[in-house]
């Protein structure tokens, strides 16, 4: 597990800590919250990058690429 030192605004700190307190937050929940937020941000950035890259493809071409990727992933698991 890695440790980060981050700087955020006082407003963001109060907002997140208030949210965690309202939802029954316990020790370690701030770290879990930040970890989840970072993972979601990376996921959505990746989705947007892929959508932009594939914007020029027709629906049929995109589906063929997706089918090919699924077939390859399944073959790799075997």
C-alpha positions in Angstrom: 0.0 0.0 0.0 1.3 3.4 -0.9 1.0 6.7 1.0 0.2 10.0 -0.7 0.4 13.5 0.6 -2.1 15.6 -1.3 -3.3 19.2 -0.9 -6.9 20.0 -1.4 -9.0 23.0 -0.7 -10.6 23.5 2.8 -14.0 23.5 1.2 -13.4 20.1 -0.4 -12.0 18.7 2.8 -15.1 19.9 4.8 -17.4 18.6 2.1 -15.9 15.1 2.0 -15.5 14.8 5.7 -19.1 15.9 6.3 -20.3 13.4 3.7 -18.4 10.6 5.3 -19.7 11.6 8.8 -23.3 11.6 7.5 -22.9 8.2 5.9 -21.4 6.6 9.0 -17.8 6.9 8.0 -15.2 5.2 10.1 -11.4 5.2 10.3 -9.9 4.5 6.9 -13.0 5.6 4.9 -11.3 8.8 3.7 -8.6 6.7 2.1 -11.2 4.3 0.5 -13.2 7.3 -0.7 -10.1 8.8 -2.4 -9.0 5.5 -3.9 -12.5 5.0 -5.4 -12.6 8.5 -6.7 -9.2 8.1 -8.4 -10.2 4.8 -9.9 -13.5 6.2 -11.3 -11.7 9.3 -12.7 -9.2 7.0 -14.5 -12.0 4.8 -15.8 -14.0 7.7 -17.2 -10.8 9.3 -18.7 -10.1 6.0 -20.4 -13.7 5.7 -21.7 -13.5 9.2 -23.1 -10.2 8.5 -24.8 -11.5 5.4 -26.4 -14.7 7.1 -27.5 -12.7 9.9 -29.1 -10.3 7.4 -30.8 -13.2 5.4 -32.2 -15.5 8.3 -33.1 -14.6 7.9 -36.8 -15.7 4.2 -36.8 -19.1 3.0 -38.0 -21.3 1.1 -35.5 -20.5 -2.1 -37.4 -16.7 -1.5 -37.3 -16.8 -0.7 -33.6 -18.9 -3.9 -32.9 -16.4 -6.0 -35.0 -13.5 -4.6 -32.9 -15.3 -5.3 -29.7 -16.2 -8.8 -30.7 -12.6 -9.5 -31.7 -11.3 -8.2 -28.3 -13.8 -10.4 -26.4 -12.8 -13.4 -28.4 -9.1 -12.7 -27.8 -9.7 -12.1 -24.1 -11.6 -15.4 -23.8 -8.8 -17.3 -25.7 -6.2 -15.8 -23.4 -8.0 -17.1 -20.3 -8.1 -20.6 -21.6 
